[in-house]
Amino acid sequence: MKYSHIPLNILAHIDPGGAYGSYLHYAMAIFFVGSAMLAFIYFWRKGRLDMDEEPKNQMMRDDE
């Protein structure tokens, strides 16, 4: 059976949760975890993690 004439969104209904769904799931998970790790390493090396308490204290102060 040829799928050349079937739109791609129909192919997703032919194999729900199958191989292509697994590939997409793992690809997206690796992408998001990897980009978060790259951002963390970048800010860590630049010293811009801002883990101190001063921003919290500044937001908690009254605006009087």
PDBQT receptor file of N, H, CA, C and O in Angstrom, charges set to zero:
ATOM      1  N   MET A   1       0.840  -1.178   0.000  1.00  0.00    +0.000 N 
ATOM      2  CA  MET A   1       0.000   0.000   0.000  1.00  0.00    +0.000 C 
ATOM      3  C   MET A   1       0.887   1.243   0.000  1.00  0.00    +0.000 C 
ATOM      4  O   MET A   1       1.777   1.378   0.840  1.00  0.00    +0.000 OA
ATOM      5  N   LYS A   2       0.645   2.129  -0.925  1.00  0.00    +0.000 N 
ATOM      6  H   LYS A   2      -0.078   2.019  -1.607  1.00  0.00    +0.000 HD
ATOM      7  CA  LYS A   2       1.437   3.344  -1.035  1.00  0.00    +0.000 C 
ATOM      8  C   LYS A   2       0.817   4.445  -0.199  1.00  0.00    +0.000 C 
ATOM      9  O   LYS A   2      -0.403   4.611  -0.177  1.00  0.00    +0.000 OA
ATOM     10  N   TYR A   3       1.672   5.204   0.496  1.00  0.00    +0.000 N 
ATOM     11  H   TYR A   3       2.663   5.070   0.479  1.00  0.00    +0.000 HD
ATOM     12  CA  TYR A   3       1.201   6.314   1.318  1.00  0.00    +0.000 C 
ATOM     13  C   TYR A   3       1.559   7.668   0.707  1.00  0.00    +0.000 C 
ATOM     14  O   TYR A   3       1.443   8.694   1.377  1.00  0.00    +0.000 OA
ATOM     15  N   SER A   4       1.987   7.684  -0.539  1.00  0.00    +0.000 N 
ATOM     16  H   SER A   4       2.081   6.850  -1.083  1.00  0.00    +0.000 HD
ATOM     17  CA  SER A   4       2.427   8.935  -1.132  1.00  0.00    +0.000 C 
ATOM     18  C   SER A   4       1.286   9.916  -1.344  1.00  0.00    +0.000 C 
ATOM     19  O   SER A   4       1.522  11.123  -1.388  1.00  0.00    +0.000 OA
ATOM     20  N   HIS A   5       0.069   9.437  -1.476  1.00  0.00    +0.000 N 
ATOM     21  H   HIS A   5      -0.122   8.456  -1.441  1.00  0.00    +0.000 HD
ATOM     22  CA  HIS A   5      -1.068  10.320  -1.717  1.00  0.00    +0.000 C 
ATOM     23  C   HIS A   5      -1.824  10.662  -0.431  1.00  0.00    +0.000 C 
ATOM     24  O   HIS A   5      -2.802  11.407  -0.482  1.00  0.00    +0.000 OA
ATOM     25  N   ILE A   6      -1.395  10.134   0.723  1.00  0.00    +0.000 N 
ATOM     26  H   ILE A   6      -0.600   9.528   0.765  1.00  0.00    +0.000 HD
ATOM     27  CA  ILE A   6      -2.077  10.377   1.997  1.00  0.00    +0.000 C 
ATOM     28  C   ILE A   6      -1.354  11.504   2.737  1.00  0.00    +0.000 C 
ATOM     29  O   ILE A   6      -0.128  11.479   2.845  1.00  0.00    +0.000 OA
ATOM     30  N   PRO A   7      -2.099  12.497   3.250  1.00  0.00    +0.000 N 
ATOM     31  CA  PRO A   7      -1.452  13.573   4.021  1.00  0.00    +0.000 C 
ATOM     32  C   PRO A   7      -0.788  13.024   5.286  1.00  0.00    +0.000 C 
ATOM     33  O   PRO A   7      -1.174  11.969   5.789  1.00  0.00    +0.000 OA
ATOM     34  N   LEU A   8       0.199  13.739   5.787  1.00  0.00    +0.000 N 
ATOM     35  H   LEU A   8       0.512  14.596   5.378  1.00  0.00    +0.000 HD
ATOM     36  CA  LEU A   8       0.965  13.267   6.930  1.00  0.00    +0.000 C 
ATOM     37  C   LEU A   8       0.138  13.199   8.206  1.00  0.00    +0.000 C 
ATOM     38  O   LEU A   8       0.409  12.351   9.056  1.00  0.00    +0.000 OA
ATOM     39  N   ASN A   9      -0.861  14.062   8.373  1.00  0.00    +0.000 N 
ATOM     40  H   ASN A   9      -1.082  14.752   7.683  1.00  0.00    +0.000 HD
ATOM     41  CA  ASN A   9      -1.642  14.009   9.599  1.00  0.00    +0.000 C 
ATOM     42  C   ASN A   9      -2.502  12.752   9.671  1.00  0.00    +0.000 C 
ATOM     43  O   ASN A   9      -2.890  12.341  10.764  1.00  0.00    +0.000 OA
ATOM     44  N   ILE A  10      -2.808  12.137   8.543  1.00  0.00    +0.000 N 
ATOM     45  H   ILE A  10      -2.493  12.471   7.655  1.00  0.00    +0.000 HD
ATOM     46  CA  ILE A  10      -3.547  10.873   8.542  1.00  0.00    +0.000 C 
ATOM     47  C   ILE A  10      -2.628   9.742   8.967  1.00  0.00    +0.000 C 
ATOM     48  O   ILE A  10      -3.071   8.796   9.617  1.00  0.00    +0.000 OA
ATOM     49  N   LEU A  11      -1.340   9.830   8.603  1.00  0.00    +0.000 N 
ATOM     50  H   LEU A  11      -0.980  10.599   8.075  1.00  0.00    +0.000 HD
ATOM     51  CA  LEU A  11      -0.401   8.778   8.981  1.00  0.00    +0.000 C 
ATOM     52  C   LEU A  11      -0.251   8.681  10.491  1.00  0.00    +0.000 C 
ATOM     53  O   LEU A  11       0.039   7.605  11.014  1.00  0.00    +0.000 OA
ATOM     54  N   ALA A  12      -0.445   9.793  11.201  1.00  0.00    +0.000 N 
ATOM     55  H   ALA A  12      -0.681  10.667  10.776  1.00  0.00    +0.000 HD
ATOM     56  CA  ALA A  12      -0.357   9.760  12.656  1.00  0.00    +0.000 C 
ATOM     57  C   ALA A  12      -1.473   8.917  13.242  1.00  0.00    +0.000 C 
ATOM     58  O   ALA A  12      -1.295   8.325  14.307  1.00  0.00    +0.000 OA
ATOM     59  N   HIS A  13      -2.620   8.845  12.577  1.00  0.00    +0.000 N 
ATOM     60  H   HIS A  13      -2.765   9.326  11.712  1.00  0.00    +0.000 HD
ATOM     61  CA  HIS A  13      -3.733   8.051  13.083  1.00  0.00    +0.000 C 
ATOM     62  C   HIS A  13      -3.564   6.571  12.763  1.00  0.00    +0.000 C 
ATOM     63  O   HIS A  13      -4.185   5.721  13.402  1.00  0.00    +0.000 OA
ATOM     64  N   ILE A  14      -2.735   6.262  11.790  1.00  0.00    +0.000 N 
ATOM     65  H   ILE A  14      -2.230   6.952  11.271  1.00  0.00    +0.000 HD
ATOM     66  CA  ILE A  14      -2.504   4.868  11.437  1.00  0.00    +0.000 C 
ATOM     67  C   ILE A  14      -1.654   4.192  12.513  1.00  0.00    +0.000 C 
ATOM     68  O   ILE A  14      -1.864   3.016  12.810  1.00  0.00    +0.000 OA
ATOM     69  N   ASP A  15      -0.703   4.915  13.097  1.00  0.00    +0.000 N 
ATOM     70  H   ASP A  15      -0.533   5.870  12.855  1.00  0.00    +0.000 HD
ATOM     71  CA  ASP A  15       0.228   4.342  14.071  1.00  0.00    +0.000 C 
ATOM     72  C   ASP A  15       0.236   5.184  15.350  1.00  0.00    +0.000 C 
ATOM     73  O   ASP A  15       1.259   5.792  15.664  1.00  0.00    +0.000 OA
ATOM     74  N   PRO A  16      -0.868   5.237  16.094  1.00  0.00    +0.000 N 
ATOM     75  CA  PRO A  16      -0.864   6.063  17.310  1.00  0.00    +0.000 C 
ATOM     76  C   PRO A  16      -0.054   5.387  18.409  1.00  0.00    +0.000 C 
ATOM     77  O   PRO A  16      -0.281   4.223  18.738  1.00  0.00    +0.000 OA
ATOM     78  N   GLY A  17       0.872   6.114  18.958  1.00  0.00    +0.000 N 
ATOM     79  H   GLY A  17       1.057   7.059  18.690  1.00  0.00    +0.000 HD
ATOM     80  CA  GLY A  17       1.686   5.575  20.033  1.00  0.00    +0.000 C 
ATOM     81  C   GLY A  17       2.635   4.487  19.604  1.00  0.00    +0.000 C 
ATOM     82  O   GLY A  17       3.086   3.709  20.444  1.00  0.00    +0.000 OA
ATOM     83  N   GLY A  18       2.951   4.404  18.344  1.00  0.00    +0.000 N 
ATOM     84  H   GLY A  18       2.584   5.036  17.662  1.00  0.00    +0.000 HD
ATOM     85  CA  GLY A  18       3.853   3.362  17.853  1.00  0.00    +0.000 C 
ATOM     86  C   GLY A  18       5.279   3.864  17.788  1.00  0.00    +0.000 C 
ATOM     87  O   GLY A  18       5.728   4.629  18.641  1.00  0.00    +0.000 OA
ATOM     88  N   ALA A  19       5.975   3.424  16.770  1.00  0.00    +0.000 N 
ATOM     89  H   ALA A  19       5.611   2.802  16.078  1.00  0.00    +0.000 HD
ATOM     90  CA  ALA A  19       7.389   3.743  16.630  1.00  0.00    +0.000 C 
ATOM     91  C   ALA A  19       7.610   5.233  16.428  1.00  0.00    +0.000 C 
ATOM     92  O   ALA A  19       8.487   5.819  17.064  1.00  0.00    +0.000 OA
ATOM     93  N   TYR A  20       6.827   5.857  15.551  1.00  0.00    +0.000 N 
ATOM     94  H   TYR A  20       6.115   5.381  15.034  1.00  0.00    +0.000 HD
ATOM     95  CA  TYR A  20       7.027   7.279  15.292  1.00  0.00    +0.000 C 
ATOM     96  C   TYR A  20       6.693   8.121  16.512  1.00  0.00    +0.000 C 
ATOM     97  O   TYR A  20       7.358   9.123  16.775  1.00  0.00    +0.000 OA
ATOM     98  N   GLY A  21       5.676   7.727  17.255  1.00  0.00    +0.000 N 
ATOM     99  H   GLY A  21       5.136   6.912  17.042  1.00  0.00    +0.000 HD
ATOM    100  CA  GLY A  21       5.349   8.438  18.486  1.00  0.00    +0.000 C 
ATOM    101  C   GLY A  21       6.450   8.314  19.518  1.00  0.00    +0.000 C 
ATOM    102  O   GLY A  21       6.754   9.273  20.227  1.00  0.00    +0.000 OA
ATOM    103  N   SER A  22       7.047   7.139  19.606  1.00  0.00    +0.000 N 
ATOM    104  H   SER A  22       6.800   6.360  19.030  1.00  0.00    +0.000 HD
ATOM    105  CA  SER A  22       8.163   6.938  20.537  1.00  0.00    +0.000 C 
ATOM    106  C   SER A  22       9.368   7.770  20.126  1.00  0.00    +0.000 C 
ATOM    107  O   SER A  22      10.014   8.398  20.965  1.00  0.00    +0.000 OA
ATOM    108  N   TYR A  23       9.666   7.772  18.839  1.00  0.00    +0.000 N 
ATOM    109  H   TYR A  23       9.141   7.262  18.158  1.00  0.00    +0.000 HD
ATOM    110  CA  TYR A  23      10.793   8.582  18.360  1.00  0.00    +0.000 C 
ATOM    111  C   TYR A  23      10.562  10.055  18.649  1.00  0.00    +0.000 C 
ATOM    112  O   TYR A  23      11.472  10.752  19.099  1.00  0.00    +0.000 OA
ATOM    113  N   LEU A  24       9.359  10.529  18.397  1.00  0.00    +0.000 N 
ATOM    114  H   LEU A  24       8.620   9.963  18.032  1.00  0.00    +0.000 HD
ATOM    115  CA  LEU A  24       9.043  11.931  18.661  1.00  0.00    +0.000 C 
ATOM    116  C   LEU A  24       9.137  12.239  20.142  1.00  0.00    +0.000 C 
ATOM    117  O   LEU A  24       9.668  13.284  20.520  1.00  0.00    +0.000 OA
ATOM    118  N   HIS A  25       8.635  11.356  20.985  1.00  0.00    +0.000 N 
ATOM    119  H   HIS A  25       8.204  10.507  20.678  1.00  0.00    +0.000 HD
ATOM    120  CA  HIS A  25       8.684  11.572  22.430  1.00  0.00    +0.000 C 
ATOM    121  C   HIS A  25      10.123  11.681  22.915  1.00  0.00    +0.000 C 
ATOM    122  O   HIS A  25      10.471  12.624  23.626  1.00  0.00    +0.000 OA
ATOM    123  N   TYR A  26      10.954  10.728  22.536  1.00  0.00    +0.000 N 
ATOM    124  H   TYR A  26      10.672   9.962  21.958  1.00  0.00    +0.000 HD
ATOM    125  CA  TYR A  26      12.340  10.760  22.983  1.00  0.00    +0.000 C 
ATOM    126  C   TYR A  26      13.107  11.932  22.384  1.00  0.00    +0.000 C 
ATOM    127  O   TYR A  26      13.955  12.516  23.060  1.00  0.00    +0.000 OA
ATOM    128  N   ALA A  27      12.835  12.284  21.153  1.00  0.00    +0.000 N 
ATOM    129  H   ALA A  27      12.147  11.810  20.604  1.00  0.00    +0.000 HD
ATOM    130  CA  ALA A  27      13.512  13.427  20.540  1.00  0.00    +0.000 C 
ATOM    131  C   ALA A  27      13.161  14.723  21.266  1.00  0.00    +0.000 C 
ATOM    132  O   ALA A  27      14.035  15.550  21.528  1.00  0.00    +0.000 OA
ATOM    133  N   MET A  28      11.877  14.897  21.591  1.00  0.00    +0.000 N 
ATOM    134  H   MET A  28      11.168  14.226  21.378  1.00  0.00    +0.000 HD
ATOM    135  CA  MET A  28      11.478  16.111  22.304  1.00  0.00    +0.000 C 
ATOM    136  C   MET A  28      12.036  16.133  23.721  1.00  0.00    +0.000 C 
ATOM    137  O   MET A  28      12.455  17.186  24.202  1.00  0.00    +0.000 OA
ATOM    138  N   ALA A  29      12.047  14.992  24.392  1.00  0.00    +0.000 N 
ATOM    139  H   ALA A  29      11.706  14.137  24.002  1.00  0.00    +0.000 HD
ATOM    140  CA  ALA A  29      12.594  14.932  25.747  1.00  0.00    +0.000 C 
ATOM    141  C   ALA A  29      14.084  15.263  25.749  1.00  0.00    +0.000 C 
ATOM    142  O   ALA A  29      14.548  16.035  26.589  1.00  0.00    +0.000 OA
ATOM    143  N   ILE A  30      14.825  14.690  24.823  1.00  0.00    +0.000 N 
ATOM    144  H   ILE A  30      14.448  14.064  24.141  1.00  0.00    +0.000 HD
ATOM    145  CA  ILE A  30      16.258  14.969  24.737  1.00  0.00    +0.000 C 
ATOM    146  C   ILE A  30      16.499  16.426  24.389  1.00  0.00    +0.000 C 
ATOM    147  O   ILE A  30      17.418  17.045  24.925  1.00  0.00    +0.000 OA
ATOM    148  N   PHE A  31      15.686  16.986  23.495  1.00  0.00    +0.000 N 
ATOM    149  H   PHE A  31      14.939  16.483  23.060  1.00  0.00    +0.000 HD
ATOM    150  CA  PHE A  31      15.850  18.384  23.111  1.00  0.00    +0.000 C 
ATOM    151  C   PHE A  31      15.637  19.316  24.301  1.00  0.00    +0.000 C 
ATOM    152  O   PHE A  31      16.463  20.192  24.555  1.00  0.00    +0.000 OA
ATOM    153  N   PHE A  32      14.538  19.134  25.028  1.00  0.00    +0.000 N 
ATOM    154  H   PHE A  32      13.867  18.422  24.821  1.00  0.00    +0.000 HD
ATOM    155  CA  PHE A  32      14.236  20.046  26.132  1.00  0.00    +0.000 C 
ATOM    156  C   PHE A  32      15.203  19.881  27.304  1.00  0.00    +0.000 C 
ATOM    157  O   PHE A  32      15.621  20.873  27.901  1.00  0.00    +0.000 OA
ATOM    158  N   VAL A  33      15.557  18.659  27.634  1.00  0.00    +0.000 N 
ATOM    159  H   VAL A  33      15.218  17.854  27.149  1.00  0.00    +0.000 HD
ATOM    160  CA  VAL A  33      16.523  18.444  28.712  1.00  0.00    +0.000 C 
ATOM    161  C   VAL A  33      17.892  18.976  28.303  1.00  0.00    +0.000 C 
ATOM    162  O   VAL A  33      18.587  19.595  29.108  1.00  0.00    +0.000 OA
ATOM    163  N   GLY A  34      18.271  18.737  27.070  1.00  0.00    +0.000 N 
ATOM    164  H   GLY A  34      17.705  18.234  26.416  1.00  0.00    +0.000 HD
ATOM    165  CA  GLY A  34      19.563  19.229  26.592  1.00  0.00    +0.000 C 
ATOM    166  C   GLY A  34      19.642  20.737  26.546  1.00  0.00    +0.000 C 
ATOM    167  O   GLY A  34      20.665  21.313  26.916  1.00  0.00    +0.000 OA
ATOM    168  N   SER A  35      18.575  21.395  26.096  1.00  0.00    +0.000 N 
ATOM    169  H   SER A  35      17.744  20.928  25.795  1.00  0.00    +0.000 HD
ATOM    170  CA  SER A  35      18.603  22.861  26.056  1.00  0.00    +0.000 C 
ATOM    171  C   SER A  35      18.599  23.450  27.464  1.00  0.00    +0.000 C 
ATOM    172  O   SER A  35      19.245  24.471  27.701  1.00  0.00    +0.000 OA
ATOM    173  N   ALA A  36      17.882  22.825  28.404  1.00  0.00    +0.000 N 
ATOM    174  H   ALA A  36      17.358  21.995  28.211  1.00  0.00    +0.000 HD
ATOM    175  CA  ALA A  36      17.918  23.298  29.792  1.00  0.00    +0.000 C 
ATOM    176  C   ALA A  36      19.312  23.114  30.377  1.00  0.00    +0.000 C 
ATOM    177  O   ALA A  36      19.794  23.975  31.113  1.00  0.00    +0.000 OA
ATOM    178  N   MET A  37      19.964  21.997  30.055  1.00  0.00    +0.000 N 
ATOM    179  H   MET A  37      19.573  21.297  29.457  1.00  0.00    +0.000 HD
ATOM    180  CA  MET A  37      21.317  21.760  30.553  1.00  0.00    +0.000 C 
ATOM    181  C   MET A  37      22.305  22.755  29.962  1.00  0.00    +0.000 C 
ATOM    182  O   MET A  37      23.181  23.251  30.670  1.00  0.00    +0.000 OA
ATOM    183  N   LEU A  38      22.174  23.052  28.679  1.00  0.00    +0.000 N 
ATOM    184  H   LEU A  38      21.462  22.649  28.104  1.00  0.00    +0.000 HD
ATOM    185  CA  LEU A  38      23.055  24.054  28.071  1.00  0.00    +0.000 C 
ATOM    186  C   LEU A  38      22.852  25.429  28.687  1.00  0.00    +0.000 C 
ATOM    187  O   LEU A  38      23.823  26.146  28.930  1.00  0.00    +0.000 OA
ATOM    188  N   ALA A  39      21.604  25.807  28.942  1.00  0.00    +0.000 N 
ATOM    189  H   ALA A  39      20.815  25.225  28.744  1.00  0.00    +0.000 HD
ATOM    190  CA  ALA A  39      21.337  27.104  29.581  1.00  0.00    +0.000 C 
ATOM    191  C   ALA A  39      21.902  27.132  30.990  1.00  0.00    +0.000 C 
ATOM    192  O   ALA A  39      22.477  28.141  31.400  1.00  0.00    +0.000 OA
ATOM    193  N   PHE A  40      21.752  26.044  31.743  1.00  0.00    +0.000 N 
ATOM    194  H   PHE A  40      21.285  25.225  31.410  1.00  0.00    +0.000 HD
ATOM    195  CA  PHE A  40      22.295  25.983  33.090  1.00  0.00    +0.000 C 
ATOM    196  C   PHE A  40      23.809  26.127  33.081  1.00  0.00    +0.000 C 
ATOM    197  O   PHE A  40      24.368  26.901  33.859  1.00  0.00    +0.000 OA
ATOM    198  N   ILE A  41      24.473  25.384  32.204  1.00  0.00    +0.000 N 
ATOM    199  H   ILE A  41      24.019  24.756  31.572  1.00  0.00    +0.000 HD
ATOM    200  CA  ILE A  41      25.940  25.452  32.137  1.00  0.00    +0.000 C 
ATOM    201  C   ILE A  41      26.391  26.842  31.724  1.00  0.00    +0.000 C 
ATOM    202  O   ILE A  41      27.371  27.360  32.259  1.00  0.00    +0.000 OA
ATOM    203  N   TYR A  42      25.683  27.455  30.774  1.00  0.00    +0.000 N 
ATOM    204  H   TYR A  42      24.887  27.034  30.340  1.00  0.00    +0.000 HD
ATOM    205  CA  TYR A  42      26.048  28.798  30.343  1.00  0.00    +0.000 C 
ATOM    206  C   TYR A  42      25.947  29.790  31.497  1.00  0.00    +0.000 C 
ATOM    207  O   TYR A  42      26.895  30.534  31.751  1.00  0.00    +0.000 OA
ATOM    208  N   PHE A  43      24.826  29.813  32.194  1.00  0.00    +0.000 N 
ATOM    209  H   PHE A  43      24.056  29.209  31.987  1.00  0.00    +0.000 HD
ATOM    210  CA  PHE A  43      24.654  30.765  33.297  1.00  0.00    +0.000 C 
ATOM    211  C   PHE A  43      25.568  30.440  34.473  1.00  0.00    +0.000 C 
ATOM    212  O   PHE A  43      25.980  31.343  35.201  1.00  0.00    +0.000 OA
ATOM    213  N   TRP A  44      25.887  29.168  34.665  1.00  0.00    +0.000 N 
ATOM    214  H   TRP A  44      25.552  28.435  34.073  1.00  0.00    +0.000 HD
ATOM    215  CA  TRP A  44      26.785  28.779  35.738  1.00  0.00    +0.000 C 
ATOM    216  C   TRP A  44      28.190  29.308  35.475  1.00  0.00    +0.000 C 
ATOM    217  O   TRP A  44      28.833  29.829  36.387  1.00  0.00    +0.000 OA
ATOM    218  N   ARG A  45      28.674  29.181  34.242  1.00  0.00    +0.000 N 
ATOM    219  H   ARG A  45      28.152  28.757  33.502  1.00  0.00    +0.000 HD
ATOM    220  CA  ARG A  45      30.014  29.665  33.909  1.00  0.00    +0.000 C 
ATOM    221  C   ARG A  45      30.102  31.184  33.929  1.00  0.00    +0.000 C 
ATOM    222  O   ARG A  45      31.151  31.741  34.253  1.00  0.00    +0.000 OA
ATOM    223  N   LYS A  46      29.002  31.860  33.584  1.00  0.00    +0.000 N 
ATOM    224  H   LYS A  46      28.150  31.408  33.321  1.00  0.00    +0.000 HD
ATOM    225  CA  LYS A  46      28.993  33.317  33.612  1.00  0.00    +0.000 C 
ATOM    226  C   LYS A  46      28.767  33.853  35.018  1.00  0.00    +0.000 C 
ATOM    227  O   LYS A  46      28.896  35.057  35.241  1.00  0.00    +0.000 OA
ATOM    228  N   GLY A  47      28.430  32.982  35.980  1.00  0.00    +0.000 N 
ATOM    229  H   GLY A  47      28.326  32.004  35.799  1.00  0.00    +0.000 HD
ATOM    230  CA  GLY A  47      28.173  33.416  37.347  1.00  0.00    +0.000 C 
ATOM    231  C   GLY A  47      26.859  34.147  37.488  1.00  0.00    +0.000 C 
ATOM    232  O   GLY A  47      26.735  35.033  38.333  1.00  0.00    +0.000 OA
ATOM    233  N   ARG A  48      25.872  33.797  36.680  1.00  0.00    +0.000 N 
ATOM    234  H   ARG A  48      25.972  33.077  35.993  1.00  0.00    +0.000 HD
ATOM    235  CA  ARG A  48      24.602  34.506  36.677  1.00  0.00    +0.000 C 
ATOM    236  C   ARG A  48      23.441  33.615  37.099  1.00  0.00    +0.000 C 
ATOM    237  O   ARG A  48      22.318  33.807  36.632  1.00  0.00    +0.000 OA
ATOM    238  N   LEU A  49      23.691  32.637  37.979  1.00  0.00    +0.000 N 
ATOM    239  H   LEU A  49      24.603  32.481  38.359  1.00  0.00    +0.000 HD
ATOM    240  CA  LEU A  49      22.602  31.796  38.444  1.00  0.00    +0.000 C 
ATOM    241  C   LEU A  49      21.701  32.541  39.420  1.00  0.00    +0.000 C 
ATOM    242  O   LEU A  49      20.532  32.187  39.572  1.00  0.00    +0.000 OA
ATOM    243  N   ASP A  50      22.224  33.560  40.078  1.00  0.00    +0.000 N 
ATOM    244  H   ASP A  50      23.174  33.848  39.955  1.00  0.00    +0.000 HD
ATOM    245  CA  ASP A  50      21.460  34.395  41.009  1.00  0.00    +0.000 C 
ATOM    246  C   ASP A  50      20.724  33.555  42.042  1.00  0.00    +0.000 C 
ATOM    247  O   ASP A  50      19.499  33.612  42.156  1.00  0.00    +0.000 OA
ATOM    248  N   MET A  51      21.483  32.785  42.779  1.00  0.00    +0.000 N 
ATOM    249  H   MET A  51      22.477  32.738  42.686  1.00  0.00    +0.000 HD
ATOM    250  CA  MET A  51      20.889  31.944  43.814  1.00  0.00    +0.000 C 
ATOM    251  C   MET A  51      20.904  32.630  45.174  1.00  0.00    +0.000 C 
ATOM    252  O   MET A  51      20.616  31.985  46.183  1.00  0.00    +0.000 OA
ATOM    253  N   ASP A  52      21.231  33.915  45.231  1.00  0.00    +0.000 N 
ATOM    254  H   ASP A  52      21.465  34.439  44.412  1.00  0.00    +0.000 HD
ATOM    255  CA  ASP A  52      21.268  34.594  46.520  1.00  0.00    +0.000 C 
ATOM    256  C   ASP A  52      19.867  35.020  46.953  1.00  0.00    +0.000 C 
ATOM    257  O   ASP A  52      18.913  34.897  46.184  1.00  0.00    +0.000 OA
ATOM    258  N   GLU A  53      19.742  35.513  48.165  1.00  0.00    +0.000 N 
ATOM    259  H   GLU A  53      20.516  35.613  48.790  1.00  0.00    +0.000 HD
ATOM    260  CA  GLU A  53      18.438  35.841  48.746  1.00  0.00    +0.000 C 
ATOM    261  C   GLU A  53      18.024  37.288  48.485  1.00  0.00    +0.000 C 
ATOM    262  O   GLU A  53      16.885  37.649  48.784  1.00  0.00    +0.000 OA
ATOM    263  N   GLU A  54      18.892  38.118  47.947  1.00  0.00    +0.000 N 
ATOM    264  H   GLU A  54      19.817  37.825  47.704  1.00  0.00    +0.000 HD
ATOM    265  CA  GLU A  54      18.578  39.543  47.778  1.00  0.00    +0.000 C 
ATOM    266  C   GLU A  54      17.383  39.805  46.856  1.00  0.00    +0.000 C 
ATOM    267  O   GLU A  54      16.550  40.638  47.212  1.00  0.00    +0.000 OA
ATOM    268  N   PRO A  55      17.241  39.153  45.695  1.00  0.00    +0.000 N 
ATOM    269  CA  PRO A  55      16.049  39.406  44.881  1.00  0.00    +0.000 C 
ATOM    270  C   PRO A  55      14.751  39.061  45.609  1.00  0.00    +0.000 C 
ATOM    271  O   PRO A  55      13.750  39.764  45.470  1.00  0.00    +0.000 OA
ATOM    272  N   LYS A  56      14.771  37.974  46.386  1.00  0.00    +0.000 N 
ATOM    273  H   LYS A  56      15.584  37.403  46.499  1.00  0.00    +0.000 HD
ATOM    274  CA  LYS A  56      13.575  37.605  47.146  1.00  0.00    +0.000 C 
ATOM    275  C   LYS A  56      13.250  38.672  48.183  1.00  0.00    +0.000 C 
ATOM    276  O   LYS A  56      12.098  39.081  48.325  1.00  0.00    +0.000 OA
ATOM    277  N   ASN A  57      14.274  39.118  48.906  1.00  0.00    +0.000 N 
ATOM    278  H   ASN A  57      15.210  38.786  48.791  1.00  0.00    +0.000 HD
ATOM    279  CA  ASN A  57      14.052  40.132  49.936  1.00  0.00    +0.000 C 
ATOM    280  C   ASN A  57      13.557  41.438  49.319  1.00  0.00    +0.000 C 
ATOM    281  O   ASN A  57      12.714  42.118  49.906  1.00  0.00    +0.000 OA
ATOM    282  N   GLN A  58      14.064  41.790  48.158  1.00  0.00    +0.000 N 
ATOM    283  H   GLN A  58      14.749  41.239  47.681  1.00  0.00    +0.000 HD
ATOM    284  CA  GLN A  58      13.647  43.015  47.497  1.00  0.00    +0.000 C 
ATOM    285  C   GLN A  58      12.179  42.940  47.063  1.00  0.00    +0.000 C 
ATOM    286  O   GLN A  58      11.453  43.930  47.152  1.00  0.00    +0.000 OA
ATOM    287  N   MET A  59      11.751  41.783  46.602  1.00  0.00    +0.000 N 
ATOM    288  H   MET A  59      12.341  40.979  46.530  1.00  0.00    +0.000 HD
ATOM    289  CA  MET A  59      10.350  41.641  46.186  1.00  0.00    +0.000 C 
ATOM    290  C   MET A  59       9.404  41.608  47.384  1.00  0.00    +0.000 C 
ATOM    291  O   MET A  59       8.249  42.019  47.275  1.00  0.00    +0.000 OA
ATOM    292  N   MET A  60       9.886  41.122  48.518  1.00  0.00    +0.000 N 
ATOM    293  H   MET A  60      10.824  40.788  48.607  1.00  0.00    +0.000 HD
ATOM    294  CA  MET A  60       9.041  40.998  49.701  1.00  0.00    +0.000 C 
ATOM    295  C   MET A  60       8.889  42.311  50.460  1.00  0.00    +0.000 C 
ATOM    296  O   MET A  60       7.984  42.439  51.284  1.00  0.00    +0.000 OA
ATOM    297  N   ARG A  61       9.758  43.290  50.198  1.00  0.00    +0.000 N 
ATOM    298  H   ARG A  61      10.493  43.186  49.529  1.00  0.00    +0.000 HD
ATOM    299  CA  ARG A  61       9.679  44.585  50.890  1.00  0.00    +0.000 C 
ATOM    300  C   ARG A  61       8.429  45.344  50.475  1.00  0.00    +0.000 C 
ATOM    301  O   ARG A  61       7.965  45.235  49.340  1.00  0.00    +0.000 OA
ATOM    302  N   ASP A  62       7.898  46.109  51.406  1.00  0.00    +0.000 N 
ATOM    303  H   ASP A  62       8.274  46.198  52.328  1.00  0.00    +0.000 HD
ATOM    304  CA  ASP A  62       6.766  46.980  51.094  1.00  0.00    +0.000 C 
ATOM    305  C   ASP A  62       7.230  48.142  50.244  1.00  0.00    +0.000 C 
ATOM    306  O   ASP A  62       8.386  48.555  50.321  1.00  0.00    +0.000 OA
ATOM    307  N   ASP A  63       6.323  48.671  49.428  1.00  0.00    +0.000 N 
ATOM    308  H   ASP A  63       5.383  48.335  49.365  1.00  0.00    +0.000 HD
ATOM    309  CA  ASP A  63       6.657  49.798  48.567  1.00  0.00    +0.000 C 
ATOM    310  C   ASP A  63       6.323  51.132  49.227  1.00  0.00    +0.000 C 
ATOM    311  O   ASP A  63       5.894  52.067  48.551  1.00  0.00    +0.000 OA
ATOM    312  N   GLU A  64       6.511  51.224  50.500  1.00  0.00    +0.000 N 
ATOM    313  H   GLU A  64       6.860  50.465  51.049  1.00  0.00    +0.000 HD
ATOM    314  CA  GLU A  64       6.181  52.476  51.218  1.00  0.00    +0.000 C 
ATOM    315  C   GLU A  64       7.250  53.522  51.034  1.00  0.00    +0.000 C 
ATOM    316  O   GLU A  64       7.133  54.626  51.567  1.00  0.00    +0.000 OA
TER     317      GLU A  64
